[in-house]
Amino acid sequence: MEQVAGSNIVKVGIDLSEFYLSVEWDILAVPATRNEEYYPCCTEPYSGK
């Protein structure tokens, strides 16, 4: 996944390494948003969904 530095936007939100080309359809874009929560118990963020 390619995340834009300083942003929660991910340009390519899925792994396309095993994607097979199709003559029926094309993948034009697969953007995603990374959501992180910080909790008092932990120093690292939790990325849930």
Secondary structure, 3 states (H helix, E strand, C coil): CEECCCCCEEEECCCCCCCCCCCCCCCCCECEECCCECCCCCCCCECCC
